[in-house]
Amino acid sequence: MTITPQLVATYPIPDRGNGAQTCLDPTGPVPRFEVRSARSLRIYELQEQAELLAEFPAPNPNPWGRQWTAPDLSFTVFATEEAYVAVTRDGTRLWSRPYGTWEAHRWGDVDFSGGSSADGSAGGGSPAGGSSVGGSDRDLRIWLRMPSGLPDATRILTLDAAGTVLGESLLPCGGYERYVSLLWDENDEVAGVSVSGEGVAQTHYEARWESGALVLGRQVPQQQGAQLPGDRYYLGIDSTNTRCMTADRRGRDLTWHSLPDYRVTATLALSDFPAPGTGDCSVHNAPYISSRSGFVDDDTVIVTLSNTYDEAAVLRFGEDRWREHSHWLADPATGAVHGRLEYPMREVDNVMPVGDGTWITEEWEALYRWRR
């Protein structure tokens, strides 16, 4: 069966014609949307309309790789070709930290602790273990990953808001071509370090902030069966933190797991959809389940079927019948498919579930927010 979703809001994308890049963050109480142009970074809050929260001028006319914004939106740290550069809303450079010939756009990381967010709550940038408020004094701290020069070590600088170095730590883990992030406990203190990378299982270490440095502790043993296999994508967790969702990397199935033991509770296989070319799957000839899927709310997930572009199919059937993707709603408790979403427009591409019963799709000129 097909399901006609209800359009909740439309958010035009500014500067799209000038090559602006976009990024959607659905993790907060209100989803945010970033628009990166050659001139600036703009952050919008997506409510009934897109409301501009902050704009930060680019530190130079050259492209930057990544950026991280302080919890109170007072400044953004840009990863330029040469350095981390902190820039305020009026374009003032607060500080700069060169990192040399290192792929900061890929392996670099910045986290914040202490201070206050724009809504008055404690700041934090690491979702892995709660808010990242590393210190009971609540003073803003910035945690920069820097190149260590060693294949199996991670260097982290801890700065205050003005860029003054509060501590420097060399951790005997991670290293080049590994993703390294800090973990935080329920008391808003540094609790650990997580290391992962292609072909390497995610590893957690205990850690603490002591006498101006991070001190690495023992490796945390993983419960047997409490780790995802390497051939699966992690696609999110429900609001109760008791169930997560994963996808087979080859697009064969979605699976739901209980937490913290990762026991399989339900599975949705590609074979559970109508056969390609029949019924609601008549829009595809060789679909696979895409990682662009996730929780719409605790009782519903959105599933994306993708299909490699086939020029012959387009010429034979036309673009109205053949599609590169389709969206479906399903039940995470049982894996049962509710039906395919039929939008009131010819084509809908990228999808991002918000978690409040709505999801957002992105087209070239605008974002669209939907609910069932």
KEKE-3310 file (N, C-alpha, C; in steps of 0.2 Angstrom, whole numbers, plus 5000, padded with zeros to 4 digits):
npx = (5004:5002:5007:5002:5011:5010:5013:5023:5031:5040:5057:5066:5082:5095:5107:5109:5111:5123:5132:5132:5134:5126:5120:5112:5106:5098:5098:5095:5083:5076:5078:5092:5100:5113:5121:5134:5143:5155:5157:5153:5147:5131:5118:5103:5088:5075:5059:5042:5046:5062:5073:5086:5100:5113:5127:5143:5157:5168:5185:5195:5196:5198:5192:5185:5188:5180:5169:5166:5154:5153:5144:5136:5135:5144:5156:5164:5174:5184:5191:5203:5215:5227:5226:5217:5204:5197:5182:5172:5155:5156:5167:5179:5195:5198:5207:5221:5227:5239:5241:5249:5254:5242:5227:5216:5203:5197:5202:5203:5196:5185:5179:5168:5166:5158:5152:5138:5124:5115:5102:5102:5106:5118:5133:5138:5146:5147:5139:5140:5141:5132:5130:5144:5151:5165:5170:5167:5166:5161:5166:5170:5178:5189:5192:5205:5209:5225:5239:5250:5262:5265:5262:5253:5247:5238:5236:5230:5225:5219:5210:5205:5191:5198:5208:5219:5231:5226:5230:5240:5239:5245:5240:5241:5235:5224:5229:5236:5224:5213:5198:5195:5187:5181:5173:5159:5153:5138:5139:5144:5158:5174:5175:5180:5188:5185:5190:5190:5189:5192:5190:5194:5188:5177:5184:5185:5191:5195:5196:5202:5202:5215:5225:5228:5229:5224:5221:5224:5216:5212:5208:5191:5182:5172:5156:5152:5145:5140:5144:5143:5144:5157:5151:5140:5130:5128:5113:5106:5097:5083:5071:5071:5083:5084:5084:5092:5096:5102:5110:5114:5129:5129:5116:5106:5097:5088:5091:5085:5090:5091:5097:5109:5114:5114:5106:5097:5081:5071:5070:5071:5070:5077:5070:5057:5050:5040:5042:5055:5049:5036:5020:5021:5034:5036:5043:5056:5071:5082:5083:5091:5093:5096:5108:5102:5091:5081:5075:5059:5050:5048:5040:5040:5049:5058:5062:5074:5074:5086:5092:5103:5107:5100:5101:5095:5083:5077:5075:5066:5055:5053:5055:5045:5040:5051:5063:5077:5076:5066:5054:5049:5038:5040:5038:5047:5047:5042:5047:5038:5032:5024:5020:5023:5029:5021:5025:5018:5025:5037:5049:5059:5073:5086:5084:5080:5076:5068:5064:5054:5042:5042:5050:5063:5066:5077:5078:5085:5082:5076:5071:5060:5048:5040:5025:5017)
npy = (4994:5012:5027:5043:5056:5070:5087:5097:5108:5120:5124:5135:5134:5145:5153:5142:5142:5147:5137:5133:5122:5110:5105:5094:5094:5084:5081:5089:5097:5105:5103:5108:5117:5119:5130:5131:5143:5151:5162:5162:5153:5148:5146:5138:5137:5125:5127:5132:5140:5143:5149:5161:5158:5161:5168:5166:5173:5167:5161:5164:5166:5153:5136:5127:5112:5106:5111:5117:5122:5133:5129:5140:5147:5157:5157:5149:5135:5133:5121:5125:5124:5125:5126:5125:5138:5150:5159:5173:5179:5192:5191:5192:5185:5174:5165:5154:5138:5131:5115:5109:5097:5088:5078:5086:5089:5077:5068:5076:5083:5092:5097:5103:5109:5113:5130:5137:5133:5139:5139:5140:5129:5117:5116:5105:5093:5080:5066:5053:5050:5057:5075:5085:5091:5094:5096:5103:5116:5123:5132:5137:5125:5120:5106:5100:5090:5086:5083:5069:5064:5052:5034:5027:5035:5049:5066:5079:5095:5106:5120:5136:5148:5159:5154:5150:5138:5125:5113:5099:5083:5067:5053:5036:5029:5027:5037:5041:5040:5035:5037:5047:5050:5060:5053:5055:5056:5053:5063:5073:5074:5070:5054:5044:5037:5035:5025:5021:5015:5011:4994:4992:4987:4996:5003:5006:5016:5019:5036:5051:5068:5076:5085:5095:5087:5074:5058:5042:5027:5009:4998:4996:4982:4973:4967:4950:4947:4960:4970:4977:4968:4970:4972:4980:4995:5007:5015:5023:5026:5023:5034:5030:5024:5010:5002:4999:5002:4994:4992:4981:4981:4978:4980:4971:4969:4977:4978:4977:4980:4975:4985:4984:4974:4971:4961:4953:4959:4961:4959:4966:4961:4963:4954:4955:4965:4970:4961:4967:4978:4975:4978:4990:4991:4993:5003:5001:4991:4984:4985:4990:4990:5006:5015:5027:5028:5027:5031:5037:5039:5032:5021:5020:5018:5025:5019:5018:5013:5010:5012:5008:5020:5018:5020:5015:5009:5021:5027:5018:5016:5029:5043:5046:5033:5025:5025:5031:5029:5025:5028:5020:5016:5007:4995:4995:4986:4974:4973:4974:4980:4995:5002:5011:5027:5040:5054:5071:5076:5074:5068:5064:5065:5064:5059:5063:5057:5065:5061:5065:5061:5066:5069:5074:5079:5083:5093:5101:5115:5117:5112:5099:5096:5082:5072:5057)
npz = (5000:4997:5006:5009:5014:5026:5022:5033:5034:5024:5020:5012:5004:5006:4995:4987:4973:4972:4975:4988:5002:5012:5029:5040:5056:5067:5080:5092:5103:5094:5077:5068:5054:5044:5033:5021:5013:5001:5008:5021:5036:5040:5053:5055:5064:5063:5064:5063:5053:5045:5056:5057:5067:5069:5061:5054:5047:5035:5038:5028:5010:5005:5003:5018:5028:5039:5052:5069:5081:5095:5110:5115:5103:5101:5094:5080:5076:5063:5052:5043:5028:5034:5048:5064:5066:5076:5075:5078:5077:5072:5064:5070:5074:5086:5090:5083:5078:5071:5062:5053:5040:5040:5039:5044:5040:5039:5050:5061:5076:5086:5102:5115:5131:5147:5150:5142:5132:5118:5122:5135:5142:5149:5139:5126:5115:5112:5109:5113:5127:5134:5139:5135:5146:5153:5167:5183:5186:5175:5166:5150:5139:5126:5116:5107:5094:5089:5077:5081:5077:5078:5075:5083:5093:5101:5101:5111:5114:5127:5128:5134:5132:5127:5120:5126:5131:5142:5145:5139:5131:5128:5122:5122:5111:5097:5085:5068:5054:5062:5070:5084:5099:5113:5128:5139:5156:5167:5176:5170:5167:5160:5154:5146:5131:5114:5101:5084:5067:5049:5046:5059:5075:5086:5100:5118:5131:5148:5155:5162:5168:5175:5185:5174:5163:5151:5157:5153:5156:5159:5145:5141:5144:5132:5133:5129:5113:5114:5104:5088:5073:5061:5048:5048:5047:5059:5064:5073:5088:5099:5109:5122:5124:5123:5112:5097:5079:5065:5049:5036:5027:5014:5010:5012:5023:5037:5055:5071:5088:5105:5119:5133:5126:5113:5107:5094:5090:5080:5062:5046:5030:5013:5005:5011:5005:4991:4976:4965:4952:4953:4961:4974:4973:4960:4955:4955:4949:4953:4968:4984:5002:5009:5019:5023:5033:5047:5064:5065:5075:5091:5088:5074:5059:5046:5030:5017:5000:4988:4971:4959:4946:4931:4915:4903:4909:4912:4899:4894:4903:4908:4918:4928:4931:4934:4948:4957:4971:4985:4998:5014:5027:5042:5056:5070:5081:5076:5063:5052:5036:5033:5022:5006:5004:4996:4989:4986:4974:4960:4963:4977:4987:4998:5015:5032:5047:5061:5074:5081:5076:5064:5048:5037:5021:5008:4994:4979:4980:4992:5009:5015:5027:5034:5040:5045)
capx = (5000:5005:5005:5003:5013:5007:5018:5022:5034:5045:5062:5070:5089:5098:5113:5110:5113:5130:5136:5132:5134:5121:5121:5106:5108:5092:5099:5093:5076:5074:5083:5096:5102:5119:5122:5141:5145:5162:5158:5151:5143:5125:5115:5096:5083:5069:5053:5037:5050:5069:5075:5093:5102:5120:5131:5150:5161:5173:5191:5198:5192:5199:5187:5187:5185:5175:5168:5162:5152:5153:5137:5132:5135:5148:5161:5165:5181:5185:5197:5206:5220:5233:5225:5210:5204:5191:5180:5166:5150:5158:5173:5185:5198:5199:5214:5222:5231:5242:5242:5254:5252:5238:5221:5211:5196:5194:5203:5203:5190:5184:5174:5167:5164:5157:5149:5131:5121:5111:5095:5103:5108:5125:5135:5141:5146:5149:5133:5141:5140:5128:5133:5151:5153:5170:5172:5161:5166:5157:5170:5170:5184:5189:5197:5207:5214:5231:5243:5255:5268:5266:5256:5248:5246:5233:5238:5224:5226:5213:5210:5200:5188:5202:5213:5225:5232:5226:5234:5242:5239:5247:5236:5244:5229:5222:5234:5233:5219:5209:5193:5196:5182:5180:5166:5157:5148:5132:5141:5147:5165:5178:5175:5183:5190:5183:5194:5188:5192:5190:5193:5196:5182:5177:5187:5184:5196:5193:5200:5200:5205:5219:5231:5229:5230:5220:5225:5221:5215:5212:5203:5185:5181:5166:5152:5151:5139:5138:5147:5141:5148:5160:5148:5134:5130:5124:5108:5102:5094:5076:5072:5072:5090:5084:5084:5095:5094:5108:5109:5119:5133:5127:5109:5101:5092:5088:5090:5084:5094:5090:5103:5115:5117:5114:5102:5092:5074:5067:5073:5067:5075:5075:5064:5050:5047:5037:5048:5056:5045:5029:5017:5023:5041:5037:5047:5063:5072:5087:5084:5095:5091:5101:5109:5098:5085:5081:5069:5054:5048:5049:5036:5040:5055:5058:5067:5075:5077:5090:5092:5108:5104:5099:5099:5090:5076:5074:5073:5061:5049:5052:5057:5040:5039:5057:5066:5083:5075:5059:5054:5044:5038:5040:5037:5054:5045:5041:5050:5033:5032:5017:5019:5028:5027:5020:5025:5015:5030:5039:5055:5062:5080:5089:5079:5083:5071:5070:5063:5047:5036:5042:5056:5065:5069:5081:5079:5090:5080:5072:5070:5053:5047:5034:5023:5012)
capy = (5000:5018:5031:5050:5060:5077:5092:5101:5115:5120:5128:5137:5134:5151:5153:5136:5143:5149:5132:5132:5116:5110:5099:5094:5091:5083:5078:5093:5098:5108:5102:5114:5117:5123:5132:5133:5146:5153:5168:5161:5148:5151:5141:5140:5132:5123:5127:5133:5143:5142:5155:5161:5158:5164:5168:5167:5174:5162:5164:5166:5164:5146:5131:5124:5105:5105:5116:5115:5128:5133:5128:5146:5150:5164:5157:5143:5133:5131:5117:5127:5120:5125:5127:5127:5145:5151:5165:5176:5181:5198:5190:5192:5179:5173:5161:5150:5133:5127:5108:5106:5093:5083:5078:5088:5089:5070:5065:5081:5084:5098:5096:5108:5107:5119:5135:5137:5132:5145:5139:5141:5123:5116:5115:5099:5092:5073:5062:5046:5048:5063:5081:5085:5096:5091:5100:5105:5123:5125:5136:5134:5122:5117:5100:5100:5084:5088:5077:5067:5062:5044:5030:5024:5040:5054:5072:5083:5101:5108:5127:5140:5152:5164:5150:5149:5131:5123:5106:5095:5076:5062:5047:5030:5025:5030:5038:5043:5036:5033:5042:5047:5055:5059:5051:5059:5052:5056:5069:5078:5073:5066:5047:5039:5039:5030:5024:5017:5016:5006:4988:4991:4987:5002:5002:5011:5016:5024:5042:5056:5074:5076:5090:5098:5083:5068:5052:5036:5021:5003:4997:4993:4975:4973:4961:4945:4949:4967:4974:4976:4966:4975:4972:4983:5002:5009:5020:5027:5023:5026:5039:5026:5021:5003:4999:5003:5000:4994:4990:4977:4986:4976:4982:4966:4969:4981:4974:4980:4976:4977:4987:4985:4967:4970:4955:4955:4958:4961:4960:4968:4959:4965:4950:4957:4970:4967:4959:4972:4978:4973:4981:4996:4991:4993:5009:4999:4985:4981:4989:4988:4995:5011:5017:5033:5025:5028:5031:5043:5040:5025:5016:5020:5020:5026:5014:5020:5008:5014:5009:5011:5024:5014:5025:5011:5009:5028:5028:5013:5017:5036:5045:5045:5026:5022:5029:5029:5028:5026:5028:5016:5016:5001:4994:4993:4981:4968:4973:4974:4986:4998:5004:5015:5034:5043:5061:5075:5079:5069:5065:5066:5062:5063:5059:5063:5057:5069:5058:5067:5059:5070:5068:5080:5077:5088:5094:5106:5122:5118:5106:5098:5092:5078:5068:5053)
capz = (5000:4997:5011:5007:5020:5026:5022:5039:5033:5019:5021:5006:5005:5003:4991:4984:4966:4972:4977:4995:5005:5018:5034:5044:5063:5070:5087:5098:5104:5088:5072:5065:5047:5042:5026:5021:5007:5001:5012:5028:5039:5044:5057:5056:5068:5059:5067:5057:5047:5046:5059:5058:5074:5070:5055:5055:5041:5034:5040:5022:5004:5003:5006:5024:5028:5044:5057:5075:5084:5102:5113:5115:5097:5101:5089:5077:5075:5056:5050:5036:5026:5038:5055:5067:5067:5080:5072:5081:5073:5068:5060:5074:5075:5093:5090:5078:5080:5065:5063:5048:5035:5043:5036:5049:5038:5040:5056:5066:5080:5091:5107:5119:5138:5151:5147:5141:5125:5116:5125:5142:5145:5149:5133:5125:5108:5111:5110:5115:5134:5137:5137:5136:5151:5156:5173:5187:5186:5170:5162:5143:5137:5120:5116:5100:5092:5085:5075:5086:5074:5080:5072:5088:5098:5100:5105:5113:5117:5130:5128:5137:5127:5123:5116:5131:5133:5149:5146:5133:5133:5123:5123:5119:5107:5091:5079:5061:5051:5067:5073:5091:5102:5120:5131:5145:5161:5169:5180:5165:5167:5155:5157:5142:5124:5109:5095:5078:5060:5044:5048:5066:5080:5091:5107:5123:5136:5153:5155:5167:5168:5181:5185:5168:5157:5151:5159:5150:5160:5156:5140:5144:5140:5129:5134:5123:5109:5115:5099:5082:5068:5056:5041:5049:5049:5065:5061:5078:5094:5101:5114:5128:5124:5124:5106:5091:5073:5060:5042:5032:5022:5007:5008:5012:5028:5043:5061:5078:5093:5112:5122:5130:5124:5105:5105:5089:5092:5074:5056:5040:5024:5006:5002:5014:5001:4985:4971:4960:4946:4955:4966:4976:4971:4952:4953:4955:4945:4957:4974:4990:5008:5010:5026:5024:5036:5054:5068:5064:5082:5094:5085:5067:5056:5038:5026:5010:4995:4983:4965:4955:4940:4925:4909:4899:4912:4911:4893:4893:4907:4910:4925:4932:4934:4937:4952:4961:4978:4988:5006:5016:5034:5045:5063:5073:5085:5072:5056:5047:5032:5033:5015:5003:5004:4989:4990:4980:4969:4956:4966:4984:4988:5004:5020:5038:5052:5067:5080:5085:5072:5057:5044:5033:5014:5005:4987:4977:4982:4999:5014:5016:5033:5034:5045:5042)
cpx = (5004:5002:5006:5004:5010:5013:5018:5025:5039:5050:5067:5078:5092:5105:5114:5113:5120:5135:5136:5131:5129:5123:5115:5108:5101:5092:5096:5086:5073:5079:5086:5099:5108:5120:5129:5141:5152:5163:5157:5148:5137:5121:5108:5093:5077:5063:5047:5041:5057:5071:5083:5095:5109:5123:5138:5154:5167:5180:5196:5194:5193:5194:5190:5184:5179:5174:5164:5160:5151:5145:5133:5132:5139:5153:5161:5172:5181:5191:5199:5211:5226:5232:5218:5210:5197:5189:5173:5161:5152:5164:5179:5188:5200:5206:5215:5228:5233:5243:5246:5251:5248:5231:5215:5204:5193:5196:5203:5196:5191:5178:5174:5165:5163:5153:5141:5129:5117:5104:5096:5106:5115:5127:5138:5141:5147:5142:5134:5140:5136:5131:5140:5153:5159:5173:5167:5161:5162:5160:5171:5177:5183:5194:5198:5211:5219:5235:5249:5261:5270:5260:5251:5247:5241:5235:5232:5226:5219:5214:5204:5197:5192:5208:5219:5225:5231:5229:5235:5242:5241:5245:5239:5239:5228:5227:5231:5229:5214:5204:5194:5191:5182:5173:5165:5152:5142:5133:5145:5155:5168:5178:5179:5185:5188:5187:5191:5191:5190:5194:5195:5189:5183:5180:5186:5189:5193:5198:5197:5204:5208:5225:5233:5230:5225:5224:5221:5221:5215:5207:5197:5183:5173:5162:5152:5145:5137:5142:5144:5146:5151:5156:5141:5135:5126:5119:5104:5099:5087:5077:5073:5079:5090:5084:5087:5094:5101:5106:5115:5122:5131:5120:5104:5096:5093:5087:5089:5087:5092:5097:5103:5118:5117:5110:5097:5085:5069:5072:5069:5072:5072:5070:5057:5047:5044:5043:5049:5052:5038:5027:5020:5031:5042:5041:5055:5064:5077:5088:5089:5093:5097:5102:5105:5091:5086:5074:5065:5052:5050:5045:5036:5047:5054:5064:5068:5078:5080:5091:5098:5105:5105:5096:5094:5083:5073:5071:5067:5055:5048:5053:5051:5038:5045:5061:5073:5082:5068:5059:5048:5044:5037:5040:5044:5053:5045:5045:5045:5033:5025:5016:5024:5025:5027:5019:5021:5020:5033:5045:5057:5068:5081:5084:5083:5077:5073:5069:5057:5041:5037:5049:5057:5068:5072:5081:5084:5088:5078:5073:5062:5052:5040:5032:5018:5005)
cpy = (5006:5022:5038:5054:5067:5082:5097:5108:5114:5126:5129:5137:5140:5149:5146:5137:5145:5143:5130:5125:5116:5104:5100:5091:5090:5081:5082:5093:5101:5107:5108:5112:5122:5124:5135:5136:5148:5159:5167:5154:5151:5145:5143:5135:5131:5122:5127:5136:5142:5149:5155:5162:5162:5163:5170:5167:5169:5165:5167:5163:5157:5141:5128:5117:5104:5111:5114:5122:5128:5132:5134:5150:5157:5163:5150:5142:5130:5127:5120:5122:5120:5125:5127:5134:5146:5158:5167:5178:5188:5197:5190:5185:5178:5170:5156:5145:5129:5119:5105:5102:5087:5084:5080:5088:5082:5067:5070:5081:5089:5096:5102:5106:5113:5124:5134:5137:5138:5145:5139:5135:5122:5114:5108:5097:5084:5069:5056:5045:5054:5069:5081:5091:5094:5095:5103:5113:5127:5130:5133:5131:5120:5112:5099:5093:5087:5082:5076:5066:5055:5040:5027:5029:5046:5060:5076:5089:5103:5116:5130:5144:5156:5160:5148:5141:5129:5117:5103:5088:5072:5055:5041:5026:5029:5031:5040:5038:5033:5038:5041:5052:5054:5057:5055:5055:5056:5062:5074:5079:5069:5059:5042:5042:5033:5030:5019:5019:5010:5000:4987:4992:4993:5000:5008:5010:5021:5030:5046:5062:5075:5080:5093:5094:5077:5062:5046:5030:5014:5003:4993:4987:4976:4966:4956:4946:4956:4972:4972:4973:4971:4976:4976:4991:5003:5015:5023:5023:5027:5031:5036:5023:5013:4999:5003:4999:5000:4991:4986:4981:4984:4978:4977:4966:4975:4977:4979:4976:4979:4980:4986:4979:4966:4964:4957:4954:4958:4962:4962:4966:4962:4961:4951:4962:4967:4966:4965:4972:4976:4977:4988:4996:4991:4999:5007:4992:4981:4985:4986:4993:4999:5013:5024:5031:5027:5029:5038:5045:5033:5019:5015:5021:5021:5022:5017:5014:5012:5009:5012:5014:5019:5018:5021:5010:5016:5029:5024:5015:5025:5037:5045:5038:5024:5027:5026:5027:5028:5025:5024:5017:5009:5001:4992:4987:4974:4967:4973:4980:4989:5000:5009:5022:5037:5051:5065:5079:5073:5065:5068:5062:5061:5064:5059:5063:5061:5066:5060:5066:5062:5068:5073:5077:5084:5088:5099:5113:5122:5111:5106:5094:5089:5075:5063:5056)
cpz = (5000:5003:5009:5013:5020:5027:5028:5038:5027:5020:5015:5008:5002:5000:4988:4976:4966:4975:4984:4997:5011:5022:5038:5051:5066:5077:5093:5098:5098:5083:5069:5058:5046:5035:5025:5014:5007:5006:5020:5030:5042:5047:5058:5061:5064:5063:5062:5051:5049:5049:5060:5065:5074:5063:5057:5048:5041:5035:5034:5016:5002:5006:5013:5024:5033:5048:5063:5079:5091:5104:5113:5109:5096:5096:5086:5076:5068:5055:5043:5034:5030:5046:5058:5068:5070:5078:5076:5075:5069:5064:5063:5075:5082:5094:5084:5080:5074:5067:5058:5043:5038:5040:5042:5047:5038:5047:5062:5070:5085:5096:5112:5126:5142:5147:5146:5134:5124:5119:5133:5146:5145:5142:5132:5118:5107:5113:5113:5122:5137:5135:5139:5140:5155:5162:5177:5188:5180:5165:5155:5142:5130:5119:5109:5099:5087:5082:5080:5084:5075:5077:5076:5094:5096:5104:5105:5116:5121:5131:5132:5131:5123:5119:5120:5132:5140:5150:5139:5135:5127:5125:5119:5115:5101:5086:5073:5058:5056:5069:5081:5094:5109:5122:5137:5150:5163:5173:5176:5166:5162:5158:5152:5135:5120:5103:5090:5072:5056:5046:5055:5071:5084:5097:5111:5128:5142:5153:5160:5166:5175:5180:5178:5162:5157:5153:5157:5155:5156:5150:5143:5140:5138:5131:5128:5120:5110:5110:5093:5077:5063:5050:5042:5050:5055:5063:5066:5083:5096:5107:5121:5129:5126:5118:5101:5085:5068:5054:5039:5027:5015:5005:5008:5017:5033:5049:5067:5083:5100:5115:5130:5127:5116:5103:5099:5091:5085:5068:5050:5034:5018:5003:5005:5010:4995:4980:4966:4954:4947:4961:4968:4975:4963:4950:4953:4951:4949:4964:4980:4996:5009:5018:5028:5027:5043:5058:5067:5071:5085:5091:5077:5065:5049:5035:5019:5006:4990:4977:4961:4948:4934:4919:4904:4902:4911:4904:4891:4896:4908:4917:4930:4935:4937:4942:4955:4968:4979:4995:5008:5024:5037:5053:5066:5078:5082:5065:5050:5043:5032:5026:5013:5003:4997:4990:4984:4976:4966:4960:4972:4985:4995:5010:5027:5044:5058:5073:5084:5081:5065:5054:5039:5026:5011:4997:4985:4980:4989:5003:5014:5023:5033:5040:5042:5043)
residu = (MET:THR:ILE:THR:PRO:GLN:LEU:VAL:ALA:THR:TYR:PRO:ILE:PRO:ASP:ARG:GLY:ASN:GLY:ALA:GLN:THR:CYS:LEU:ASP:PRO:THR:GLY:PRO:VAL:PRO:ARG:PHE:GLU:VAL:ARG:SER:ALA:ARG:SER:LEU:ARG:ILE:TYR:GLU:LEU:GLN:GLU:GLN:ALA:GLU:LEU:LEU:ALA:GLU:PHE:PRO:ALA:PRO:ASN:PRO:ASN:PRO:TRP:GLY:ARG:GLN:TRP:THR:ALA:PRO:ASP:LEU:SER:PHE:THR:VAL:PHE:ALA:THR:GLU:GLU:ALA:TYR:VAL:ALA:VAL:THR:ARG:ASP:GLY:THR:ARG:LEU:TRP:SER:ARG:PRO:TYR:GLY:THR:TRP:GLU:ALA:HIS:ARG:TRP:GLY:ASP:VAL:ASP:PHE:SER:GLY:GLY:SER:SER:ALA:ASP:GLY:SER:ALA:GLY:GLY:GLY:SER:PRO:ALA:GLY:GLY:SER:SER:VAL:GLY:GLY:SER:ASP:ARG:ASP:LEU:ARG:ILE:TRP:LEU:ARG:MET:PRO:SER:GLY:LEU:PRO:ASP:ALA:THR:ARG:ILE:LEU:THR:LEU:ASP:ALA:ALA:GLY:THR:VAL:LEU:GLY:GLU:SER:LEU:LEU:PRO:CYS:GLY:GLY:TYR:GLU:ARG:TYR:VAL:SER:LEU:LEU:TRP:ASP:GLU:ASN:ASP:GLU:VAL:ALA:GLY:VAL:SER:VAL:SER:GLY:GLU:GLY:VAL:ALA:GLN:THR:HIS:TYR:GLU:ALA:ARG:TRP:GLU:SER:GLY:ALA:LEU:VAL:LEU:GLY:ARG:GLN:VAL:PRO:GLN:GLN:GLN:GLY:ALA:GLN:LEU:PRO:GLY:ASP:ARG:TYR:TYR:LEU:GLY:ILE:ASP:SER:THR:ASN:THR:ARG:CYS:MET:THR:ALA:ASP:ARG:ARG:GLY:ARG:ASP:LEU:THR:TRP:HIS:SER:LEU:PRO:ASP:TYR:ARG:VAL:THR:ALA:THR:LEU:ALA:LEU:SER:ASP:PHE:PRO:ALA:PRO:GLY:THR:GLY:ASP:CYS:SER:VAL:HIS:ASN:ALA:PRO:TYR:ILE:SER:SER:ARG:SER:GLY:PHE:VAL:ASP:ASP:ASP:THR:VAL:ILE:VAL:THR:LEU:SER:ASN:THR:TYR:ASP:GLU:ALA:ALA:VAL:LEU:ARG:PHE:GLY:GLU:ASP:ARG:TRP:ARG:GLU:HIS:SER:HIS:TRP:LEU:ALA:ASP:PRO:ALA:THR:GLY:ALA:VAL:HIS:GLY:ARG:LEU:GLU:TYR:PRO:MET:ARG:GLU:VAL:ASP:ASN:VAL:MET:PRO:VAL:GLY:ASP:GLY:THR:TRP:ILE:THR:GLU:GLU:TRP:GLU:ALA:LEU:TYR:ARG:TRP:ARG:ARG)
# end
